[in-house]
Amino acid sequence: PQEARVHRNLGRAYASLGHLHEADEACRKAIEMDPKIPGAHMNLGLVLLEQSDLSGAMKEYQEEIRLSPRDPTVYWFIGKDLSTHGRIDEAISMYERSLELDPGFAYAYNLRGWAHFLKGDLLAAKADLLMAVDVLPQFIWARRNLAVVLAELGDWQAAEVECLKAMDAVPGFSHAHSVLGWIYHRQG
């Protein structure tokens, strides 16, 4: 089991570096060693998605869901992978399932909110991002995303406040600094 976990982790690491052949091999090795290892099918799904094999990716994601149907992080990770590849509606449904299993999962609110933003649904985005920061007040990425949405809605003051809260939590959080600069620039 330990060696299978090593291969599973290598697969995700290789995928994040863009080494898809090595990632594919590591994921398949992990699954060969332990077909029920948590996360290995999800990692292989990401690799296949990166290789434009949507049907193969969905097969692996479904296997991961079969193995861990009550784990909200499984749905969150799958949603994140799908969103990264422009499959926003499918991602939103994964985040919704994640939130059904854990209504306090701030990370799912954050990414569902950002997905709504990408679709142009600013009010749904705002509602989700407000939930994310309500559940986890120090969640700097949710505050940054909320600032962007609030600015797009024309609420410059509230957007500025969210950036400042993120920077209070982590003073060097460059993404909040850049959004704040963008807000000031847009205001003139």
Secondary structure, DSSP 4 states (H G I P E B T S, - for coil): -HHHHHHHHHHHHHHHHT-HHHHHHHHHHHHHH-TT-TTHHHHHHHHHHHTT-HHHHHHHHHHHHHH-TT-HHHHHHHHHHHHHTT-HHHHHHHHHHHHHH-TT-HHHHHHHHHHHHHHT-HHHHHHHHHHHHHH-TT-HHHHHHHHHHHHHTT-HHHHHHHHHHHHHHSTT-HHHHHHHHHHHHHH-
